[in-house]
């Protein structure tokens, strides 16, 4: 008991029998031993009565409630296990834990903003039927929103134009800092989403979503970059998994309020209007973030010079093309599977908005188990095996769900979400921030997202038109599933292994000075 602990936290001796925090996710920590002789012992030797008192407070803002009980049990048991199963592989310090908390708040907001159009378009199209009138050339004069898949594919595709905003945001983040870019973007995206509640046409909805989705996509990149630049090497995937869980919570909030679409033809507007409630929360969380350590230590260069490094380095070009191709192959399947899901449930299985909401909550809620396991396993066993296994299971189970009905679709979808997306997302999401140097980290990931959007557009158009021709989504998605099948082979054969390496080791940069001030 008189030895300083070295595990989830590192202690140092302040004075005899008093230990204080050297490093760990606490804003306050002191452990004190009170030792007194114990009379009447029967062992024949000296005995003592020892009282141990530990005073501590986690540095994780807001989400400390999720970790308080595990830490309390760990402290109460004397911290006899250096690294309990629920802890990250690398020890977090005060600053890193605080940053992850504020990023988690932004992840929730961003998850909501990024999910709105996918969950509501099928209901918005009902209200605006007639917008798609064509010239008198023998074609239909009014699209039937219950059956015309290609019309929705066009709206989803138009929203993908927003990648231009995403790329601009990531370039600005490399030039002016992640914090400033993220604070502006998350505020504007909340306002643009709320504006969609007053849309007089479906075109107006698409226009507001170009802004909201574009900035939300950029913010998701910056959240991952921010986390990678602040977390220790053996905790990056773990941290990303926590942020993915919270982004999923934000996405789930859309599903919680989706039954409002059943109130009336205009009920979908409520989902958009609630975006304004997130604005002050997002602005507050963004203002609390510091400048990342690595950006602060970076020698400032012009955008032109940074992009010149990307063009001149064969290694960086190869990494960019590898991750870009991987993102394209993934989204050519995952985007239409996600965006057309509500329409499939509604048109082919006859689900109401309330039943869609229940289905999504029941099948998606367990993803937390998979994401948590995926983050831990990716840090311990490596990114490649976990990413490949998760991608294969996720794509195959998702595809099977579009050929299922009754109880089977609930079971198959849940398996795909937990063992597929849950494992793959944290394992693969860290590659983008890891494989590029600080001055290019956000920009390169913005370019990768442009590849991903290209895959999304191809997938949406392909599946939208094939499903209309075949009058079913399952066969159309089976064609698109070639993408993730190729991706699995690429992960196994071409992706590098980055687990347990610092960002500086991966990118051949000078090691960061770890003696940094904590957030006050």
Secondary structure as GFF3:
##gff-version 3
##sequence-region A 1 520
A	DSSP	beta_strand	10	15	.	.	.	ID=ss1
A	DSSP	beta_strand	18	23	.	.	.	ID=ss2
A	DSSP	beta_strand	26	37	.	.	.	ID=ss3
A	DSSP	beta_strand	48	58	.	.	.	ID=ss4
A	DSSP	alpha_helix	64	76	.	.	.	ID=ss5
A	DSSP	alpha_helix	94	127	.	.	.	ID=ss6
A	DSSP	alpha_helix	149	159	.	.	.	ID=ss7
A	DSSP	three_ten_helix	160	162	.	.	.	ID=ss8
A	DSSP	alpha_helix	163	176	.	.	.	ID=ss9
A	DSSP	alpha_helix	178	195	.	.	.	ID=ss10
A	DSSP	three_ten_helix	196	198	.	.	.	ID=ss11
A	DSSP	alpha_helix	202	230	.	.	.	ID=ss12
A	DSSP	three_ten_helix	233	235	.	.	.	ID=ss13
A	DSSP	alpha_helix	236	258	.	.	.	ID=ss14
A	DSSP	three_ten_helix	259	262	.	.	.	ID=ss15
A	DSSP	alpha_helix	268	273	.	.	.	ID=ss16
A	DSSP	alpha_helix	275	288	.	.	.	ID=ss17
A	DSSP	alpha_helix	293	297	.	.	.	ID=ss18
A	DSSP	alpha_helix	303	312	.	.	.	ID=ss19
A	DSSP	alpha_helix	314	339	.	.	.	ID=ss20
A	DSSP	alpha_helix	341	347	.	.	.	ID=ss21
A	DSSP	alpha_helix	353	365	.	.	.	ID=ss22
A	DSSP	alpha_helix	367	380	.	.	.	ID=ss23
A	DSSP	alpha_helix	383	401	.	.	.	ID=ss24
A	DSSP	alpha_helix	407	415	.	.	.	ID=ss25
A	DSSP	pi_helix	416	421	.	.	.	ID=ss26
A	DSSP	alpha_helix	422	434	.	.	.	ID=ss27
A	DSSP	three_ten_helix	438	440	.	.	.	ID=ss28
A	DSSP	alpha_helix	441	470	.	.	.	ID=ss29
A	DSSP	alpha_helix	473	480	.	.	.	ID=ss30
A	DSSP	alpha_helix	482	493	.	.	.	ID=ss31
A	DSSP	alpha_helix	503	507	.	.	.	ID=ss32
###
